[in-house]
Amino acid sequence: MTPAARVQTSIELLDRIIAAAQSNGAPADRILAEWFRNSRFAGSKDRRAIRELVYAAIRACGPIPVSGRAAMLRLAQTDGTIGPLLDGSNYGPAPLAEDEAVAEGGIAPAWLVERLEASGIAAEEGQALLARAPLDLRVNTLKAERATLKLPEPAEPTPAPHALRVATGTLVEQWPEFRDGAIEVQDTGSQIACLAVDARPGETVIDLCAGGGGKTLALAAAMDNQGRLIASDTDRGRLSRLAPRAERAGATLIESVLLDPQRELEALGDFVGQADAVLIDAPCSGTGTWRRNPEARWRLDPAQLDRFAQVQDRLLDLAAQLVRPGGRLIYVTCSLLDLEGADRIARFLANHGDWRGENLSLPLGKQRGGGTRLTPGRDNTDGFFVACARLAC
């Protein structure tokens, strides 16, 4: 493909991504993967260039653009190589016309920027949300140790005790160490959130919103395969991906429990008042993960944030019923908004007089309300809010 053809293809893909964001359709990575799969004429260099153009254009826009071309024109204002390719050549984009719409820049839509600023995320912290994320690994202590593990490419330790950082784009899934379960891909911030659980061998621990099981596997290693570790979720598809990952990791204590939305206690009834710890990795806006999913900024609205907050409150109330006297719950969201973090744990503690907030001692993060917040700008991790509460004996 010519450079101009790559730009035009990127514009067309951006049109699909914008439409999907407006209709709550497929995410950008899935749209790109489908196009790559069906476009065999595009070589590896073409695919890499198109991916970089698409994501650079998404990051260049604050509010959702009117079109893929408007997004590309926004990128052209900072990337001088794009303008000359708008030449009308074969398979390339049409020449620039007078008064063409150019997408607006910025961090996010104005209403969302206001929410972030009210939550203490502004200036450099806000700009950091649009940088590229690092690639972090977690050394699986059921099979290896960070100090002695040898990897095919250079890796640097991060402040999480079992974390290593490799160059972004490294194909770690092709390494023998990955196939053998010695390493997992997991952001340092996510690993630190797992540290807050303080899961120990012999305990009963519930991962209430386990999803595909990334945090569950970290908890299994912390428990050294001793005790009971319950991975529960309402999404059958995501939960089904845990079993092969657990087998590869050698995590033998995990029990998967599929939940019925709004009727979770029917499946978890045996654990009421029994758990030493419950991890609530709650569904949220994902504002802390924009470095990985920048088009997610275009999918949010105030009503959706309010719905997330209602779900988070319900999950906190549910988890409280599962914890034994003296036990703990750990509330985590990958959001930087106080509405989904500090406000939620404050509401929980205000409504549950027999619970007390606990200070966390974590290797990264800064206190925010009744918890600890990690941010991409300060900590170079995904954004997380983490809080711990303990039930009175």
N, C-alpha and C positions, 0 to 999 in steps of 0.2 A: 504494500500500500504506500502511496505517496504521503508526505506530511500533510498535504491539504485534505486528502481522503481520510486520514486519521482524525483531523479536526471535524470534518463533516459527520463522520460516524459517531464521534463523541457528542456532537450536538443532538443527533437523533436519539442516542441513548439517554442523554439528559432529558429530552422530551418525555421519554418513557418513565424515567425516575420521578420527574415532577408530577406526572399524571398519577403514578402510584402513590406518591406522598399525599396527594389531594384526596385519593379514594381509599386510603389505608390498604394499599396493595403491597406487592412484593418489595422487599428492601433492595437497595441499590446493588449490593453484592450478588444477590440472586439474579437480578436483571442482567448484570454483566456476565455472570457465569453462563446463563442461558444463551446469550448472544455469542459468547466465545465457543460454546459447544456446537452451535448451529452454523458457525462461520469458519469453516475449515480453511478458507483462503487466507485468513489472517494468521500470520506467523507469530512466533513468540515475542519478537520485538514489537510487532504491531499491537498485540494484546497488552503488553506492558505499557507502551506509550499511550494507548487509549485509556487504560485504567488510570494512569497518572493524570491525564487531561481531565477526565470526568471528575475525579475526586478533587483536583485542584479547583475546578470550576464550582463545584458544590461548596467548598470551603470559602471561596471568594465572595459568596452571596450570603447576606444576612436573612432577610425575608425570602419566602419562596419566589423564585423568578417567574415571569410570565411565560418563558419559553427556554428551551435549551440554548437557542442562539443568544438570547439576552444574557444567559449565564456565561456563555463563552465570551461575549463581548466584555463582560465585567472582568473576566480573567485577563483578557487582552490588554486591559489598562495597566496591568502590572507585569505581564509577560510579553515582551516585545517581539517574540518569535511568532506570535499568533496572527497579528494584524496583516502581515504580508501574505499569509496563506488564504486570506479572504479574497481570492482573485478570480472566482468563477471558473476555474479550471475543471477539467473532467473529473467527476466524483468528488470535487471539492466544494466548499461553501460559496454561496453567492457573494459578490462584492458588497462592501459596506454601503448602505444607502443613507441619505440624509435623515436626521432625526429618528434613527432606529432606537428602539427601546433597549436600554442597558440596565441589567439587574442592579439592585441596590446592594451595597456592601454592608459590612457590620458583623456582629457576633451572632445575632439571631433576630427574629421579629421584635419590634419595639416593646411590645407588652412583656415578652419573655426576658428581654434585657433588663427591664425594670424589676422583674421578680428576682433575677440574679443579683442585681445591685443591692436590692433590699436584703438579700441573704449574704452580703459581704463578698460577692464575686463581681469585681469590676476591674477596669484598666488591664494590667498585665495578666492578672488571673483569668480574665475573660478571654483575652487573645490566646492564651495557652490552650483553651478548649478546642481550638481549630488546628493545632499542630498535629504532626504525625505521632502516633503512639509507639512506644518501644515494644519489643518482643521479649517477654519474660517467661522463664521456665520455673517450675517447681520440681526440685529433686525429691523423688518418692523415697522416703526413708524406710519403707518396707523392703526396698531393693538396693538402695545406694545411699551414699553420703556425699554432701556437696564438696567436702574437703578433698576427697579422693576420686571423684568421678572425672573421667576423661571423656571429652566430647570432640567431635570432628572439627569444630571451629571454635574460635576464641569466645569466652563467656566471662562476664564480670559479675561478682556477687552484688546483690542489692541489700538494703537494710533488713528485709525479711530473712529469717535464719536459713531457709532452704531454697532461696531464690537465686537465679542466675539470669543475666540479661545478655542477649545475643543481638546481632545486627538485624534490623527490621527487614523482613522479606526472606530471612533464612528458612530453608525448607526442612525444618526440624522433624516433620512427620516422616521424612525419608530416612532418618537416622536409626540405626539399630537400637540405640538407647531409648528412643521413643517407642518403637515397635515392641521392645521388651518390657516396657512399663517403668523404666528407671526415671523417666522425666514426663511431666505433663506441661502443656502450655497453660499458664495461669499468671495474670497480672500480679505484680507485687502488692498492689492495694488489696486485691482479692485475698491474697495469702495473709495479709495483715488482719483483714476482717476475720479470717478463720482463727488467728491467734487469740482474738478477743473471746472466743468460745471457751478457750482453756480446756479443751476436751482431754480427758485422761483415761488411761487403760482401766477397764472394769466398769466404767460409767454407762448409763443409758442416755443417749443423746439423740435428739430428733432434728433432722434438717427438714423444716416444715415446707419449704418451697424449693425443693432440690433441683428441679429442672433436669439438665443433662448430667448433673452430679459433680461438677468441678470442685465445689467446696466440700461435698460429701467425701470425695477421695482424699482431700487434705485432712479432714477430720479422722478418717480411717487410719491414716498414717500416724496422726498424733496419738490415737488410741492404741497403736501397735496391735491392731486386730483383736483387742480384748475388750469385751463388753457387748453392748447392743447399740447399733447405729441404724436408725430408721430414716430412710430417704423417702419422703412423701411429696406428691405433687398431683395437681388436677389434670396435667397435660400428659396423656398416655404416650404420645410420640416422643416427647423429650425424655420422659422417665425411662422409656425403653432403651435409650442410648446408654444408660448407666451400666447395665449388666456387662456388655463387652469391655467397657473401659475398666470396670472393677476387676474383671478377670485378668486383663493385661497388667493391671497394677498390683495384683496379688492381694486385693482387699477382700477378705473373706467374711467379714462380720456384717456386711451391709444387708439390710432387709428393705425391699422396696414396697411401698404401700400406695396404691392409686386412690386418690381422693375424689369424692363427688362434690362439686362446688356447692357451697351453702350447707352441706351435710357432712363436713369433714370428720366430726366427732364419731360418726357411725363407724368409720374405719379405724379411728384412733382411740376408741373407747377404752381399750385395755391399758392405755398409757396415761389416762387421766390421773394426775397427782403422782406420777411415777418417774418422770424424767429428771435427771440431774441438770440437763441443759437443753434448751430449745433454741435453735438458730432460725430466725425469721429473715430470710433474704427476700424481702418483699418486692412484688411487682412495683415498678415506679416509672418515672418519666425518662430515666436513663441520661439525664443531663451530664452526668459524670463520664459518659462513654462517647461523647461527640467526636473525640479524636478518631475513634474507630468507625462510628456511624454518623457522619456529619449531616446527612439528610434527615436524621431524626429530629432536628430543630424544626423542620417544616411540618411535622406530623402532630405537634402538640397544640392544644388550645386550653383556655382556662377551665372549661367544664371538665376536660379530661383529667387535668391535675386534681380537681376536686374529687373526681371518681377514684383516682389512685389513693388519695388521702383516706377516703372511706374504706377502701379495701385494706389499707395498712392498719387502720384502727381495728378493723374486725379481726385481722390476723394476730395482732397483739393481744386482743381479748381472748382469742382462741388459744394461743400459746400459753397464756397464763393458767389455763385450766389443766395443762399437761405437766406443769412443773411441780415437783415435790416440795414440801416445806424445806427451806434452806437452799433450794435450787435456783437456777438463774435462767433468764432469757436474754438473748442477744439479738438486737434489732439492727438490720443492715439494709441500706438502700444505696444504689449507685446513682444517687441524685445529689446535687449541690444546693437544692432549694430547701429552705427552712420548713416550708409547708410539708415536705416529705421526710424531714429529719428531726431537727430539734423540736419542732411543734408537735410532732406525733408522740415522741417519748414523753414530753411534758404533759400532754393530754392523758397519756396512759397512767403516769404516776399520780396525777391529780385525781383520777377516777378509781385508783386501786390503792387504798391506804395501807395495805399490808405489804406493799412492794417499796423498795428503796433503790434509787439509782446508785451505781457504783462507778468510781473513777477507773479509767482504763490506763494502763501503762503500755503503750505501743511504740514501736521503733520509729514510726512516722506519724504525722498528723498534728492537728491543733485543736484544742477544745472549742466546741461550738455548742452552746446550750448545755444539755445534759449528756453530751456524747463527744466523740472525736471525729473530726472531718479531715479527710485526705483530699488534696486537690492536684490536678495536673500541673498547675503553675508552680506550686511550692514543693510538692513531693515527687513530681514526675511519675505519678501513678494515675490510674483511672480515679475519678472522683467517687468518694464513698462517705457516707455518714454511718458511724458505728456507735451503738450505745448498749450498755448492760444494766439490767435490773435484777435484783435478788428478792425472792419471797422470804418473808420472815419465818422463822422456825415455829 
